[in-house]
Amino acid sequence: MVVDDQRKPVSTPGASAVDIGTLPPVGVVPEKMSAQVVRQDRYGDPATAFVPEILQTPRIGPGEVLIAVMAAGVNYNNVWAARGYPVDQVATRQKRGEPEDFHIGGSDASGIVYAVGEGVDDWTVGDEVVVHPGVWDADDPWIAAGKDQMIAPSAKIWGYDTNYGAFGQFARVQAHQLMPKADHLSWAEAAAPTLVGTTAYRMLMGWQGNTVQEDDLVLVWGGSGGLGTQASQLVKAAGGRAIAVVSGDDRGEYAMKFGAMGYLDRRKYDHWGVPPLVDDSEGQKAWTAGARQFGKDFWAIAGGREEPAIVFEHPGAATIPTSIFLCQPGGMVVICAGTTGFDAMVDLRYHWTRQKRLQGSHGTNDAQAYAYNDLIRAGKIDPAVGRVLGFDDVPRSHAEMGRGEEVFGNTVHLVGAENPTVGRK
C-alpha cells in the first residue's frame, strides 16, 4: 500500500475482499484485494515467481483512477519482471522512494472505474474502460514543452515500471491512460490487445519519414503472436502488405488469418544470430548465402524483387543482422524489444551506404493510443485472442511465454469477469 501523502485511502470501511470472479457493488472498494505477486526472493522462473497474495487495495492520488480489473492481458515485460532481469523493478522503485517490497504487474486491463482522484473530470464511477500502458509525470518539463510524452525522462510502462498493475483485483492508473471499452468486445477481448496494439501503432505510424504507406511491404517478425497479429492488421488497414515470419505452418496460417499476405518459416534457415566477422571470408560467404535465400523467399511471396520498406522487429539478437540486410534502401528497421537477446550486431556496410534507419520504439503516447483504440472500437482491428485463462494461471502463462511455447495471439486472464467458454485459437 502506497503511503505517499498525496495518495488517499479509497477503501470503504468494513468492505472485505471479494473472491476472484466477483465484484463488490460499483464504487464500494474493499480494504484488501487478491493479486498475483512477485517478490525479490522468488525472482527466476515465472512459474514460481508469481504467487497469489492478499494485499491492501492501492490508494490513489490527484489525477489517478482506481479500476476494478475485469480481465488482464499477458505481455513479455512481466516475464522479465518475474525474472528480475534485465531490471530488478522492486529495487528500482525503492530507489525512487517507493516503499513496497513487491511487484504487482500486468500492463493490459479492461475494467470498471471504482474511484477517481482529485482533478479527474473525464471519468466517473461505473465507466467501462481499457488501459493504455504509457505513464509519465504531468509536470515533466519535456512534456510541458509539447514534446513526445513517451520520450520524456519520466515516461514509464504501467504494470512493469510501476506497481499495482492488472494482476490485482484493483489497479491504479493515471486518468489519461483510460480509454472507452469497445461495446462489441467482451471483457477478455477488450483486455487482450492494447499494449501490443499501441506499441505496434507507434512502431508503424510514429516515426516520420518511415510510416506505412499505401502498398508498402512490411516484414513482421513473430507474426502469429500478440504483437505480430496487431502489426499485420495495422499494415493492412493502412493499405500495406505484411509478410510474417513464424515457426511452423500452423502459426503461418494463424498469421494470415490476422492480416498477413504470406509467411516465412524461420526454421528453414540456419543463419540466425551474430554473423561471422567481416574478415572471416568463408563464414561471411555462408552467412550471406543464408540471408540471401531468406530474401529470395521473401521476394517469392511479395511477387517480385522488392524489399520491405519497414521491418517490424522485436526478437533482436537473432534477427537484427538479417533485418538490416533485407530492409530496402531508405527503409526502416524498427524494434521494441529483444526477446532473443540484447546483444545485436549491425553490419554497417549495409546500413550507412544504403541509408537505412534502425529505430528504437517504446510504448505509446496518448495520441497514438487513442488512435489505435478508435480502430478497435470501429471493429477495424481484431484483438486476436489466442486463449483465455483463469487468474490462477498467471504463473503458467508467463512461464510458457518465456519459453516461447504459446505464440497464437494474445493470452488473457479473467479477474472480475465470469468465465466464458473460449477456444484456444
N, C-alpha and C positions, 0 to 999 in steps of 0.2 A: 504493500500500500504506500503510495507516494505521500510524503509528509511535507512537501513544499507548501509554504504558507499561502501561495496563490491558488492552491487546489483545495477545494472544499468538499466535505463529505456529501454524497448524494444518496446514501442508503436511507431506506425507510425504517425507522426504529421498529424493532420487533419482526421485521421481514427476514425469514430464514432462507437459506439456499434452497433452490429447487432442483429437481432431478434433470439430468440431460434429457432433451426431448420435450421438455415442458417449459412454460413461461409463467412468471407472475403476471398479475394484471398490468396493463400498459402504464408505465410511469412509476410503478412500485419497484424499487431497487433493493434487492436483498443485501444484507451486510456482507455476506460471503458468497463465493461462487466456485464452481469447479473449473479447472484448467489443466491442460497438458503442459507440464512444466519441465524446463531444462535447468539443471544446476551444474556448477563447475566440476564437482566431483563425479559427475556422470558423463562428462564430455567423451565422445567417441562414437560408437555405433549408434545411429538414431534409434535403433530398436530398443535400446536400454537407456538412452539419454532422456527421452520423453517419459515422464511418469505423471499420472493423474494426481492432483492435489486439490485440497480445499484452501483457498486463499481469500483475503479480503477483496471485495469489489473495488476497482480503482476509483480514485477521486478525479474530478475534472476541474479545470480552471477556466479563466476567461478565453473565449474563442474555441473552446473544446466541447465535444459532444460525447455522451455515453450511449452506445448502442447495445441492444441485446442481439447477440450473434445467432442468426438462424442457420447459416451454413458457412463453411470456411474452405478456401481453396489451398492447394499444396503447390509450393514452389521450391526450387533448388536452394534458395537462400537459407531456408531453415534446415536443410541438410548440413550446410556449413555451420549454422548456429549450433546445431546439436553436436557437431564435432569440435566446436571451439576453435576451428581453423577455417580460413586464414585469420579470422579475428575472434578473439575472446570478447563477445559482446557484453557479458556481465562486467568484466573488468573495465572495459572501455566506458561503459555508462557510469560505473562507480568513480572513475577518474573525473567525470563531468560533475560529480557531486550527487548522483542519484543513489539512494540507499539500498535498493533491492539487491538481494544476492541470488536472484533467479531470472530466468527469461521465459516470458510467455510470447511465443512467436505467432506467425501467421499473417501474411500480407494481402490476403484476399478475403472479403467477407460480404455477405448480404445480411441485412438485419433491420431492426426497428429502433427508431430513436426513443430512448427512455429518459434522457435528461439533457438539458442544454446549459452551457455556461454563460456567464455574463458576456454581453456583446454579440451573442449569436441570434441573428434575426431571420436567417434564411430557412431555418429548420425548426420544426415543432415536434413535441412528443407525439408518437404514433406514426410519423413518416416512415415509409418503406424505402430503404436506401441500399446502395452499394458503396464501397470504399475504394478510392484510388490510393496508391502507396506513397505518393510524394509528400513529405513533410518538411517544414522549414520554419525559421523564426520570422514572424511578421515584420519585426523591426530590423532585419538584416540589411545593412547599407547597400549590398549588391541588389537586393530585391527592390529596395526603395528607389534605386536609380533606374528601375524599369528593365533590368536585365533578366535573363532566363532563370526562373526560380530554382530549377534543378541543378544549376551550376553554382549556386550560392554556397558560400562556406558552411552555412548552417543546414544545407539540404541533407536529408536522411531518407532511408526507406522504412516505412511504417511496418512494424511487426518483425523487423530484422535488426535495424539500428536502434529502434525504440522498443519499449516494453508494452505489455498489455495489448497484444495483437489479437488475431482472430481465433486462436486456440483456447480461448476462455469464453465462458458464458456471456460475459460483458467485455466490451472493448472500448478503449479511449482513443478518440481521433480528433484531429483538428477539423473545424467545421468545413473548411474549403475542400477537404478530401471527399466529402459526401456528394453523391450524385443520385438522381432518381433511379430506382429499380425499374427495369423494363417490365411492363404489365404482363407481357406474354410469356415471361420466363418463370419457372419455379424458383424456389429459394436456392436449390442446389445449382441450377443452371446459371442463375444470376451471380452466384459466388465464384463460379469457375474461372472466368477469363480475364478479369480486369488487370491484374499485374502484367501478365504476359501480353495481353492485348494492347495496353497503353505503352508498354515497353516496345513492342513491335511497331506501333504507330509512330513513336518518336524516332525509331531507327530508320523507318522508311519515309517519313514525311517531315522530319525535324531538321534536316541538315541541308541548308540552302545550297543549291547548285548540284545536288545529288539526291533529289527526291524522285519517287517513282513517277514516271511519265507514261503516257499512252503507248502501249506496245513494248515497253521496256521488258527485257529479260532479267529475272532475279533468281539467283541460286539460293535456295533456302536449306541450310543445314538443320538436321533434326526435324525433318518435315512432318513426321507423324506425332510429334509431341505437342504439348500445350502451346509453346512459343511458336513452333513451326506452323501449326494449323492456323493460328491467328495471322501470321505473316503472309501465308499464301492467300488467305481470304482478302486481306488488305491490298495485296498486289492486284488481285483480280478485280476488286472493287474500283481500283484506280485505273483500270484498263491495261494493266501489265500482264506479264506471263511468268508464272512461278514454276521452277523445276526444283523438286525436293530431293534431298539426299537422306536415305533411310538405311536400315539394316534388315532387309527382307521384303519379299513381295507383299506379304500381308500388311506391312507397315506402309509400303508404297501405295497400295490400294486405298488405305485409310487416308493418306496424304492427298490423294486425288479426290477423295470424297469431299475434302475441305479446300478445294481451290487450286491444287497443283495440276499443271497440264501433263506432267510426267514425272518420273523419278529415276534416280541412280542408286544402285545398291552398293554401299561403300565396302561391303565385304568382298567384292570382286577385285579390289585393288589392294596393294600392299606397300604403297609408298608413303604411308602416313607418318607423322612425327617430324622431328628435326631432320632436314636433308643432310647428306654428307657435305663437308666443307668444299668451298669452290675449288681448292687445289686438288681435291680427290676426283680426278677426271673420270675414272671408271664408276665411282659412286654417283657422281653427278649425272653421268650418262644414264645409269639405271633409274635414278630418281626421276629425271626429266621424262624418260620413256613412260613411266607410270603416270605422271601428271598429264602428259600429252594424251595418253589413252583416255584418261578421265575426261579431258577436254573434248576429244573426238566423240565420245559417247554423249556428252552434253550437246554437242552440235547436232547429233542424230535426232535427239528429242526436239531441239529447237527448230529443226528443219532447214539448217544452213549454217555456214561458218560465222556464227555470231556469238560473241562473248557476253557474259552478264554485265549489265550496267551497274547492278548492285549485287554484292554477295552478303547475304544475311548470316552473320557469324555468331556463334557462342561456344562451340567446342574449344577453340583456342589452340593449344599447343599442337594437337594432332593435325589440324586442318589449315591453319593460317598460311603456311607456305603454298599450299595448293590454291587457296583463295586468292592470294596476291598474284600468283602466276596466271590464273584464269581470268581474273577481272579485266574488263575492256579498258583500253587507254582512256584516261579521264574519268574512269568509273570509281566506285567506292566499295571498299570492304568495311562494313560497319559491325562492331562487335559489342556485346553487352555482358559477356561472361567468359569463363574459361573452364568449362566442366571437365575437359581432359587434361588440364594443367595450365599454369600461368606463364611458363617459360617458352613463349613462342618465338620463332625466327622468321625474319623477313629478308628475302634476297633483294637487296636494294637496287640491283641492276634492273629488275623488272618494275621497281617501284618509282624511282626518280625519272628514268628515261621515258617511261610511258605515262608519267604524271598521274599516278593513281593515288587515291586517298584512303588512308587507314584511319577510320573514325571510331573513337570510343563513344558509347552511348549508355546512359544510365537512367533508369526510372522514367518519370514523366513530369511535365509541368501541368498546371491547371488547364490551360487552353487545349493541350493535346489530349488530356484525359477526358475532358468534356466532349471534344470532337469524336473521340473513339466511342464514348458512351452513347452519343447520338446515333452512331451507326448500329450499335447493339439494339437500342430502343426501336429503331426503324426496321429491325429484322434483316439488315443487310449483312451482318456478321453472326455466325453461329458460335455459341460458346464452346463447342467441341468437347462436351463432357464425355470422358472415357469411362469413368466409373464413379459411383457414389458409395461411400463407406460410412461406418459409424464413428462416433467420437473416440471410442477405444482403439481404433485402428490407426490413429495418428502416428505412433511409433513405426508401425509396419509400413505405411505408405512412404515415409521418408527414408527408411532403410532400403526399400525397393527402388526408390528414385535414385538414391546414392549408388546403388549397384547397376543402374541402367536397365532395370528389368521391366519397368512399366513406362511405355512411351506412346500409348494410344491416347491422345488428347489430354484433357485436364482431369485430375483427381480432386474430388470434393468430399469433405466430411460434414455430416449433419450434426448440428449442435442443438439449436432450439427447434428446428423443424422436425416434423414427423417423418418416419422412414418411408420413402416411396419405393416402388419396385422399379429398378432401373437396370438395364442390361449393361454389360461391360463395354461393348463397342458396337 
